[in-house]
Amino acid sequence: LTARLRVLARSAEAPALPYITRAGIPPDDLERLRAGLRRAVRDLALAEVRRALLLDGVVATPLSVYDRIFELEAAAVAAGYPDLA
């Protein structure tokens, strides 16, 4: 059934949901978590799972990257879509 689907339009790009850990995590523990994610992205045995989840990599980014979501929300409100919930 999904084979008949087609793309009608694309939305603006925005960052995906982040991986979240606990507040105050020691830097060494955080690096171990990041290293594990990087290994999972390179693991050939997980290639099909990554493809199914549409994952092609992981990137550590600053929180400011998520400002893009607020920019898109403001543009939607300006275009007449004030209730996005």
C-alpha positions in Angstrom: 0.0 0.0 0.0 2.8 2.4 0.8 4.3 1.9 -2.6 1.6 4.2 -4.0 2.6 7.1 -1.8 4.3 10.1 -3.3 5.8 13.4 -2.0 3.5 16.3 -2.6 5.6 18.9 -0.8 8.5 19.2 1.6 8.6 21.2 4.8 11.5 23.4 5.7 14.4 21.6 7.3 14.7 21.6 11.1 16.8 19.6 13.6 15.5 16.2 14.7 14.7 15.5 18.3 17.9 15.3 20.4 19.2 12.3 22.4 18.9 13.4 26.0 20.8 12.3 29.0 20.7 13.5 32.6 21.6 16.9 33.8 25.1 17.2 35.3 26.4 14.1 33.5 30.2 13.8 33.9 32.1 14.7 30.7 33.7 11.2 30.5 30.2 9.5 30.7 28.9 11.9 28.0 31.8 11.0 25.7 31.2 7.3 26.3 27.5 7.8 25.2 28.5 9.7 22.2 31.2 7.2 21.2 28.6 4.4 21.5 26.2 6.3 19.1 29.1 6.8 16.7 29.9 3.1 16.8 26.2 2.2 16.2 26.1 4.5 13.1 29.2 2.7 11.7 28.1 -0.8 12.6 27.4 -2.7 9.4 25.1 -5.1 11.3 22.8 -2.2 12.1 22.6 -0.8 8.6 19.1 -2.1 7.9 17.8 -0.9 11.2 19.3 2.6 10.6 17.8 2.6 7.2 14.3 1.7 8.6 14.7 4.5 11.2 15.9 6.9 8.5 19.1 7.5 10.5 22.3 8.3 8.6 24.4 9.8 11.3 24.6 11.5 14.6 26.0 15.0 15.3 26.7 16.8 18.6 25.2 20.2 18.1 24.8 23.3 20.4 21.3 24.1 21.8 21.2 27.1 19.5 20.5 24.8 16.5 17.0 24.3 17.9 16.3 28.0 17.5 15.3 27.0 14.0 12.1 25.4 15.3 11.1 28.7 16.9 11.8 30.5 13.6 9.6 28.1 11.7 6.8 28.5 14.3 7.0 32.3 14.0 6.8 32.1 10.2 3.7 29.8 10.5 2.0 32.3 12.8 2.9 35.2 10.5 1.4 33.2 7.6 -1.9 32.8 9.5 -1.4 29.5 11.3 -1.5 30.7 14.9 -2.8 27.4 16.5 -0.1 24.8 15.8 -1.2 22.4 18.6 
